[in-house]
């Protein structure tokens, strides 16, 4: 499953304050039909702690966030099909 999430101000602040984020190399991979939802010039960051909190280490996923622009891009593998 892949998607783009528009965050509220409160959610962006909660993620910013609740997890350690580091600059991500390059752009996140997104399906072509979602590219229009991804802002140009975003400063993408990732957080292993956030990824672990979401997945519980049960499945593979990537999360890229630009918390200033309040956007999160994700790509997750079906937990039953751990990849």
C-alpha positions in Angstrom: 0.0 0.0 0.0 1.3 3.4 -0.9 -0.1 6.8 -0.1 0.4 10.5 0.6 -1.0 12.0 3.8 -1.6 15.7 4.4 -1.0 16.3 8.1 -2.7 18.8 10.3 -0.6 21.3 12.1 -1.1 19.4 15.3 -0.1 16.0 13.8 3.0 17.5 12.1 4.1 19.1 15.4 3.5 15.8 17.2 5.6 13.8 14.7 8.3 16.5 14.8 8.5 16.5 18.6 7.9 12.8 19.1 10.6 11.3 16.9 14.2 11.9 15.8 14.2 12.7 12.0 17.1 12.7 9.6 17.5 14.0 6.1 16.6 11.3 3.6 18.7 10.9 0.4 16.7 11.6 -2.7 13.0 11.4 -3.3 10.5 8.8 -2.1 9.3 6.3 -4.6 5.6 6.8 -5.4 3.3 5.3 -7.9 2.7 7.5 -10.9 -0.9 8.3 -10.0 0.2 9.7 -6.7 3.1 11.9 -8.0 0.8 14.9 -8.4 0.1 14.8 -4.6 3.8 15.0 -3.7 5.1 18.6 -3.4 8.1 19.6 -5.5 11.2 20.7 -3.6 10.2 18.9 -0.4 12.9 18.4 2.2 12.3 14.7 2.9 13.3 13.2 6.2 12.9 9.7 7.7 12.8 8.3 11.2 13.6 4.7 12.1 11.8 5.2 15.4 8.6 6.3 13.7 8.8 3.4 11.3 9.2 1.0 14.1 6.3 2.6 16.0 4.0 2.2 13.0 5.1 -1.3 11.9 6.0 -2.9 15.2 8.7 -4.6 13.2 6.0 -6.9 11.8 6.3 -5.7 8.2 8.4 -3.6 5.9 7.5 0.1 5.3 9.1 3.4 4.4 7.9 6.8 5.5 9.2 10.1 4.2 8.0 13.3 5.8 8.4 17.0 5.1 7.0 18.2 8.4 7.2 21.9 7.4 5.0 21.2 4.4 2.9 18.8 6.5 3.1 15.9 4.2 4.0 12.2 4.7 4.6 9.7 1.9 4.5 6.0 2.7 5.0 2.6 1.1 4.1 -0.5 3.1 4.1 -4.2 2.4 1.2 -6.4 3.5 2.0 -7.7 7.0 1.0 -11.2 6.0 3.5 -11.0 3.1 6.5 -9.7 5.0 9.0 -8.5 2.4 
